[in-house]
């Protein structure tokens, strides 16, 4: 019985850990069709390893562009050269709404978005 409880506890911890540690990609080049969405970036705290900003903090910082919208995709982790490793971050999702091209920057990183 003890063995079954230990396995169940380990499984629960593993599943819970995975849900909190989504790896956020940095997509330098984003190619989408109108109507598609994709997580494109993770915004980290100013201090490396700090709590990631809330969506309310970011929604005034993300650019307002004509070919799509940005939205909150939750919290996860991302690799940061500046911080020297993996840090917590707020995931940013882009949803394509209109054909076009746009180049933007997030935390100094360039992102090219093409919507077909």
N, C-alpha and C positions, 0 to 999 in steps of 0.2 A: 504494500500500500504506500509506503514511504517513497518508493521509487516512482510510482505513478504520479504522486503529488509533486515531486521534484521536477519531473519531465514537464508536467502541466505548467508549473510556475516558470520554468525556463522558456517554454514556448510563449507564454503570455508576455514575459519581459522582452523576448526577441521581437514579437509582433508589435508591441507598444514602442519599442526603440526604433523600429523601421518607420513607423508612422510619423515620428517626430524628426526624423533625419533625412527628409527628402533632399537629394542632391540637386542643387539648382544649377542649370547650365548657363554658360555665357555664350550666347549665339551672336557672333560678330556679323553674320549674314543670315537674315531671316527672309524666307521666300514662302508666301502663303497665297491661297486663293481667297477671294472675298467670302467671308463667313467663317473662315478657319481661325483658330486660336492656338497660341503656343506660349509657353513660359520662355522668356527670352533673357532674363537677367535676375540677379539677386543683389539687393542693396544691403550692404553691411553697415553696422554701426560705425560712427566716426572713430571710436576707440576700438582697436582690434579685439575681437572676442566679446564685446559688449552686447547687450540686448539689441536685436535688430529694431529699426524704426517701425512704428505702426503704419498702417495704410493711410490713416489720417495725416500723419507727418509727410508722407510721400505724395499723396494725390495732388498736392500743390507744387510739387517739384517736377514730376514727370511732364514731358512736353505735351502740348496740345497739338495734335497733327490731324490733317484732313483725311488720311487714308485708314484710320483706325483708332481704337481706344485702348487705354491701359487699365488694368484692374489688378486687385490683390489676388495672389495665388498661394497665400499662406507663408509659413515660416519653414526654413530648412537650413542647409549649409551650402557654402560655396568656397571654392579655392580663391585665395587672395594673395597675389604676389606682394603687395604692400605689407600685408600682415604676416607673410611668411608661412602660410598654411591654410587650413580649413577653418572657417569662422561662421557663426550664425548669420543668417540673412533673411530678408523679406523678399519673396519671389514676386516678380512682376510678369503678368500675362499681357500679351498683345492680341487683340482681336481685329482682324482685317475687315473693314467696312466698305472700302472703295479702292478701285485700281489706282496704282501710282507707286512712286518711289520716295523715300525720305531717308536722310542720314541724320542720326541723333547721337548724343553722348549721354551716358549715365555713369556717374562717378569718374568721369574722364575717359571711359572706355567707348570707342566708336562702335556704332551698330548701324548697319545698312538694312533697311526694310524695303522689300519689293512685294507688292500685292498685285496679282494677276487676275 
